[in-house]
Amino acid sequence: MKQNRIILFVLTSLAASCAFAQNRPGKKVGISERRINIDFNRQKGLLNTMFNECVGAGRANEGLRADWQQQLAYVKKECGFRYIRMHGLLTDDMAVYKEDKNGNPEYNFMYIDVLFDFLQSIGMKPFVELGFMPGALASGNQTIFWWRGNVTPPKDYEKWAGLVRALTQHFTERYGAEEVKTWYFEVWNEPNLSPGFWAGTQEDYFKLYKYTAQAIKNVNSEYRVGGPGTAGAAWEPELIAYCHKNKVPLDFISTHAYGVKQGYLDEFGNSGTVLDKNPMSVSGEVLQSRKEITGSAMPQLELHYTEWSASYTPADPIHDSYHEAAYVLQKLKQVGNAANSMSYWVFTDIFEEAGPRFTPFHGGFGMLTIQGINKPVFYAYQFLNRLGNIELLNTDSASWVCKDASGNMQMLVWDFTNTHPGDSVHNQDYYIRDLPATSKGKLKINFANVPGGMYSLEVYKVGYRSNDVYSSYLSMGRPSQLNRQQVDQLKKQNDGSPISREIISVKSGMPLLKELELRENDVYFLNLVKL
């Protein structure tokens, strides 16, 4: 056991290492160092877990697939997501609405029941996106995506309200009012992207919102409804002003943000994207949204970013890259308490906006590939979910340090470096490459006042060729199809196992020091468990 123990440096060692790091006149520091000092007894408070409040999925009909359900159950277990949001709940492939020969509405919620019953069975709740338009209720034929979601306004707003009211009443009867009070109802998706997601005007959307919100509240005034679910934080002040002026119910603001500069809609990835060099990309929009709400006539509204990621297209290889894990952590840390939820788009590559995909790694949004292989970003969320519920004071801007009621301590620390060369190269050309990470020097961590005793220290890592399945796939020769053995090999090579396990004897009053090699976009999770 002795050879497995970390050497514990005494205070004199700490002083010596600090002296080494100091600049002397006319001298340069030999090794770049990043230092984090943590006091076990200094608490910030309860950890804000907005990061796993909600996660996205492609469309409701995909949720009827066995592999989709298996993957969601796995992601729920490992990452702790509590809500899920998806498109297409009311689209024709969910068989929700038709009319008889006299034009009278007929409702059918059996497919929705199968999906929502499954969510309930794994302890998840729906963040209900109401859209798109059933064909029999649509005012036009304009659709979006391979699965043809109709994006036109209703031909009859009263019939639309009747559908929403009937669906909400059905939820109440099936799941109970107390349960449905915990859900969220969001009206439509990205109506500011016209004609893409909405064939009407802003005025048309506000009319749709009014009819929808009133229909929901007619069933139960305590049910939560909001919008506008826009791309790029648009229409937020306008919707608040409209609802305040016209006394229309509004319980939360929802919107979306992505970290590339080219736009908001390109399911095929043909236009090319470039990761924004602005260090406050995405997070700056969230902070601005909170500022707009605070300065509005309804300053207490919740704020939900119901879609966000590095890129808005499911054909962007940054989603498969190890860079994505560090990117996500950086943005969540920068957001702080500004949002009530940040819903990563999406949990799986079982996602068919552009139709079924023909290759195992195609830049899909998912944390998992179609065949259920963990991408680096999956581990970012798994690590977040493993943090204890008490956050410790920490001045480092790229880490969380927590503890739990049992006296165990956890640290999640990363480097985010935007290595993208700039506008001359698209993500689609850059992130498909083998991208070795440059050293960022030493990461030195000092834990003070850790109670004396025996501890197990596990260290986990994501980075270049460490739980970096895309690099493993490149080394395999980028086969266009994976056989069962290749899938198993990729899973085994990137299974999230700790890179080290050690038994440590901590003496009261002595600091616990840990030193790690840090490279660009490395992510470390340290789990210190009292034995």
N, C-alpha and C positions, 0 to 999 in steps of 0.2 A: 504493500500500500504506500510505502514511503516514496518510492520512485514516481508515484502518480501525483504527489502533492505539489501544489504551487509553492514556490519559495515566497515567504512573507517578508517583505522589506520593512525594516524598522524606520523610525522617523529620520534617522541620520541618512538613510538611503534616499528618502524623499527629498531631503535638503540637497543632497548631492546631485540628484537628477534635475532639480530645479535650477541649480547653479549652472549645470551644463547647458541648459536651454537658454540662458540669458545671453543677450548680445553684449560683447565686450567692445570697447572702442577700437574701430578699425578691423573687427573680426566678424565673420558671418557664422550663424548657427550651422553646425555640421549636419544635423538631421532635423527636418521639419517635424514639429510636434503639435499635437492637439491634446489639450488637457481638460479633463472633466473631474470636478470635485463634488462629491455627494456626501451629505451628512444623513445617516440613517434616521436621525431624530427630527430632522427639519422637514415638516410636511407642508405641501401646498394646499392639499384638500382632496376631495373626491375626483377621480379621473373622469374627464369629460369623454364619453364614449360615442360622440356623434359620428365617429368614423365608421362604425358598423351598425348604425341605426337602420340603414336601408341599402339594398343593392339592386341593380337593374337586371332585366332579362329582355330578350328580343321581342317575342310576341306571345300572347296567351296560348295560342294553339300549339306552340312548341312545348308548352308545359304539360301537354297530355302524353308526351313521349316518355317511355320508361327510362331512357338514358339521361334525359334532362332531369327527371325527378331524382334519379340516383345521384347525379352530380350536385343538385341543389341540397339534398340531405347531407351530403359530405361537406359542402361549403358551409352550410349552417352549423354543423357540428364543430368544424375546425376554426371558423372565422367569426361565428356568433351573430350573424346578421339577424335582425328582428323583423324587418319589413322587406317586401320585394315589390318592384314596380315594373310594369311591362306594357307594351303597345297592344292594340288589336283586340281588346276585350269584347268589343261590340262589332267586330268585323264579321263578314258573312261566314268565314270558316269556323266561327264559334256558334253559328246557328241560333242567334238570339232573337231575331225579329223577322216577321213577314206580315203580309196583309191578306185578308180573305178577298173574295171576288167583289165585295162591297167596299173595300178599302178600310176595313176595321183591323186594328192591330192584333197580332197574335205573338205571344212571348214564349220563349223556351230558354230556360237557364240550366239545362242538364249538363252541358259541357262546362260551364262556369262552375257548377257544383262540384264536378270531378276535380277541377283544378284547385278550387278554394278548400275543399275538404282535404286534399293532399297537403296544402300549405299548413292547415290547422294541425294535421297529424304530425308534422315535424316541428311544430312550435313557432311557425312564422305567420305574419299577418300581411294582408295585401295593402299596398299603397295604390289605391284604385285609380288608374288613369282611365277616364271615360272617353273612349274613342276606339276606332274611327267610326264613320257613319255606316249603318246597315244599308245595303243596296236598296232595299224597298222603301227606305226613309230618306234617301239621298236626293238632293236637288239636281245632281249632275253625275257624270260618269268618270270624273277625274280621280285617278288612283295613284298610289305611291308604292314602290317596292315590288318585288317578285310576287308577293302574296296579295297584292292589289287591295291595300287599305284605301277605302274611299274617303277623300278629304274635302268633300263639298259640304256646305251647310245643309241642315235639314230642309226638306221641302215644306214641312209643317212643324213649327216650333212647339206647338201644343202636343203633337204626337211624340216629339223628342222628349218633352218633359214627362209625358205619360210613361215612356220607356224607362227613363231614369227613376221615376217614382216607383214603378212596379219592381224594378231591380233592387232598389233600396229597401222596399218593403219585404221583398223576398229574402234579402240578407238578414233583415231583422227577425223574420220568422224562423229562418234556418239556424242562425248563429246567436241570436239574442241581442237585445238592444245594448246591454252593457259591453258586450264584445265589440259590436260595430262602432260604439262610441270611441274605441281606441284606434279605429282605422282612419285613413285619410282618403278623401275623394278629390282628385285633381281633374280639372276640366281641360281635356284635349292635350295635344302635344305640339309645341313649337308653332303656334299659329302665326307668328311673325314671319315665318319662312313661307311666303306666298309667292308662287302657287304650289310650292313643294308639299307642305303639310296642311295647308289651309287655303281653300280656293276663294275665301271671302276676304273682307276688309277687317281692320281692327274693330270698327263699329259692329260688324257682323259677329265677331268673336265675343264682344262684350254682351251682345244680345244672347248668344248661346250660353255664356257664363251665367247671366241672370236667370234664364229659364232653368238651367241645371241646378244652380245653388238653391233656388227657391223650391224646386222639386224635392231635393234631398232634405231640406229643412222642414218641408211639409210632413215628412215621415217622422223626423225627430230633430228638434231644434238644437240638440247637443252634438249631432254628427258634424264632423269637420270637413269643410270644403274650401278649396283654394285654387289658385292659378297664378299667372297665366301659362306656366310651363314653357316659357319662351327660350329660344336660343340666345345666348350672349347677354343675359341679364336685361333684356328689352321689356318694355311695357309695364314695368313694375310700378312707377309712380302713377302712370295713367290708370292702371286697374284700381289702385288704391283710391285715387281721386274719384273715379267713376262709382265705385261701390259706396264710398262715403257720401257722395252727393245724392245718390239714388236709393240709399238705404238697402243695398244688396248685401247679403251675408258674405263675409270674407274672413276666414280663420287663419290662413297662411299664404305666404308668397312662395311660389316655386319657379325655378328657372334653371338654366344649364350653362356650363362653361367647359371649354376645351383649350388645350395648351398650344395649338397651332394657329397660324395667322391667316390661313387662306379662305376660311368661310365656315359653314356649319353643316353642309349636306353634300355627301358624295359617297354613296354606298359602294361604288366600284373602285375608289381610290385612283381614278384616272387623272385627276387634276394635279396631284402631287401636293404634299404638305411639307411644312418646315417647322420644327419645334421652335417656339418663340424664345428668343434670348432674354426677354424681359424677366428678371428674377421673381417678379410678383405676378407673372402670368397665372391665370385662374384664381389664385388666392386674392389678388387685388380686386377682381370682380366681386368676389364674395364679400369682402370688406366694404366695397362700395354699395352693394345691395343692402347690407345691414345699415349703412349710413342713411340710405334713402328711406328705409322703413322708419328708422328712429326719427327722422325729420318730417315724417308724414303725419296726416291726421289720424293714423292708426298705428302708433309707434310700438305697440306690444305684439304685433303679428309675428308668428313663427316664420322662419326662413328655411326652406328646404331646397337644396341643390339636387334635383331629382335625376340629373345626369351629369357626370363629369369624368374626364380622363385626359390623357396627354393629347389625344387626337380624336376627331369626330368621325373618322371613316373606319369601317371594319376591314380595311385593306391597308393598314399602316403597320409596318414591322416593328415599330417602337413598342407596341403592345406585347410582342413576344420577347423583347429584349430584357436583359438584366437591368438596363437603365430605368425601366418603368417602375421597378420596386422602389428605388431611391427617390424617383420623381414623385410618386404618390405620397410617400412619407413626408417629403419636404413640403408639399402643398398642404397636406392636412395639418402639419405643425404650424404653418404660417396662418391658416384660417383661424386657429384658436377657438374662441367661443362665439364667433360671428354667426355660424350656421347651426341650426338644430339637427340637420343631417346633411351628409355629403354622400350621395348614392353613386358608387362606382358603376360605370357602364361598361361591361356587364359581367356576370359571373361565369358564363360559358360561351365557347365558340359555336355551340348549337344555336345558330343565329343566322336567319336566312333573308335579310333585307335584299341582298343581291342574288338570292337563290342559294341552293345547297353548294357548299364549297368543295373543291376538287383536290385540295392539298392539305396536309396535316398542319402546316404552319403557313398562314396566309395573311398575318397581321390582324387577326380577329380580335375583337374587343375583350374576349373572355379571359378570366383568371385560369381557366382550364381549357385545353384543346377539346375538339369534338370527341376524341377518344379518352378524355378524362386525365390527361397528363398535366401535372401542376406546372404553371409558368412561374417565373420569379415573383410577379406581383401577388400571386396567391400567398406566398410566404410572408410578404409585407403585412397582409391582413391577418394571417395566422399569428404572427408575432404580436401585432397590436392586440389581438384577442387574448393573448397570454399575459398581458400586463396585469399587475395587481390593481385593486380598486382605489388605492391611496397613492396619489402622485406626490413625489418628493420635490422640494425646491431644487431648481436646476437652471443655471444661467446659460447653458449650452443650447444653441438654437437648432440643433439637428439631433435631438435625442429626447427620449422620455425615460425617466427612472421612477419606478413604483415599488410598492410593497403590499403585502396582503396581511390578513388578520393572523396568519400563522407565523409571521416574522420572516417570510421568504421575500427576496428582493429580485426585481427584474429590471434590466436595462435594454432599451432598443435604441441603437445609435447607427447613424449612417453618414455617408458623404454623398451629396448630390453635385455632380459636375456636368454641366451641359456641354458635351464635347462636339455637338453638331457643328459642322463647318460654316453654316450660314445659308443665306438665300440661294446660293449657286447650286446647292445639292438638295434634292428632295429626300424626305425620310425614307421613301420607297427605294432609294438607291443607297442610302447610308446604313440604315439599321439592319439590312440583310447581310451585311459584311461580318466577318470575324473582327471583333473590336476589343483587342486586349486593353486592359486597364493600367494606367500609369500610377505609380506609387504616389501616395499623399503623405508618406512618412509614418510616424509612430502615433498611435492613439494610446494615451496614458490616462488611466482611470484610478482615482483615489476614493475609496469608500471609507468614510470616517464613522466611528461610533457604532459599528456593526456589533451586536451582542456576541459575547464570546461563546464558542462552541464549535461543533463539527458541522461542516457544510459540504454539500455537493454543488459543484459549479459546472454547468453545461453551457457550451458556447455553440451557437448556431450561426450560419453565415449564408448570405446570398450575394453574389457578385460574379465577376467574370469567371466562368468555368466552375462555379460553386452554386449548385441548385440553379444552374443556367441551362435550361433544357434546349434552348435554341442553338447554343454553341455545340451541345452534344449532337444535335440533329445535323449541324454542318459537318461535324467530324464523321458522321455516318454517311456523308455523301449526298445529303438533301434528297432522299428518295421521294418521289411524288406520291407514293402510297406506302404505308407502314404495315408490315405483317405483325402477327401477334407477338412474335419474339422481339421484334424491334420496339414495339410499344412497351413491352415488359422491361427491356433493356433501358429505355429512356426513363421510365418511371424509377427503376432501381438506381440509376446514376444520379437522380435528382429527387430523392425521397425525403429530403428535409432532415436527415439524421444530424445530430450534433457533430461538429468537427473536433470537439474535445470534451472529455469528462474528467473531472478531477475532484479529489477529496481534499478539503482545506480545513486546517485547524486555525480558528481565529481566536486570538488572545484579546481580552478586554483592554481597551485603551490603545490598541495598536491599529494602525491603518491597514486596510486591505488594498493592495495595489494590483492592477492588471494592465498588462501592456499587449497591444495588438498591432499587427501590420495593417495599415489602411491604404486602400487603393481607391481610385475614382469609382464612385457609385457602389461601393461596398455597403452592405447592411449586416450588422451584427445584432444578435439577441443573446443576452447573458441571463441565465436563470440560476440564482443562488438559493438553494433549498436547504433549510436547517434540518439536520438529521436527528 
